[in-house]
Amino acid sequence: MKEMTPKMEAPVNAKHKDTVFRMLYSNKETLLELYNALNGTDYRTVEDLEITTLENAVYLSMKNDVSFLLDAKMMLYEHQST
């Protein structure tokens, strides 16, 4: 096994799918927990959260990873594998 030197970079799988991210945050409880952690808030009522993630809707090639409405605001979260 080769030892990594400062000039070498770890290989990146650019084709890595965001399936785990989307699956994890399609659950309202987990999504609300992520929102609270990122925004320093303490929302507790998952019924106030409406998931609005696009799934091959109007534009067949367009979709987003996770989107939702909370407190009259739309949040869009994207997973980046690279």
ChimeraX attribute file (.defattr): number of C-alpha atoms within 10 A of each C-alpha:
attribute: neighborCount
match mode: 1-to-1
recipient: residues
	/A:1	3
	/A:2	4
	/A:3	5
	/A:4	9
	/A:5	7
	/A:6	5
	/A:7	5
	/A:8	8
	/A:9	8
	/A:10	6
	/A:11	6
	/A:12	9
	/A:13	9
	/A:14	9
	/A:15	8
	/A:16	10
	/A:17	12
	/A:18	13
	/A:19	10
	/A:20	10
	/A:21	15
	/A:22	17
	/A:23	11
	/A:24	12
	/A:25	19
	/A:26	18
	/A:27	12
	/A:28	18
	/A:29	16
	/A:30	13
	/A:31	19
	/A:32	22
	/A:33	16
	/A:34	13
	/A:35	17
	/A:36	14
	/A:37	11
	/A:38	9
	/A:39	8
	/A:40	9
	/A:41	11
	/A:42	11
	/A:43	14
	/A:44	12
	/A:45	10
	/A:46	15
	/A:47	9
	/A:48	14
	/A:49	19
	/A:50	14
	/A:51	18
	/A:52	15
	/A:53	19
	/A:54	15
	/A:55	14
	/A:56	11
	/A:57	10
	/A:58	9
	/A:59	9
	/A:60	9
	/A:61	8
	/A:62	10
	/A:63	13
	/A:64	15
	/A:65	19
	/A:66	21
	/A:67	19
	/A:68	18
	/A:69	15
	/A:70	17
	/A:71	9
	/A:72	8
	/A:73	8
	/A:74	13
	/A:75	14
	/A:76	13
	/A:77	15
	/A:78	12
	/A:79	14
	/A:80	11
	/A:81	11
	/A:82	8
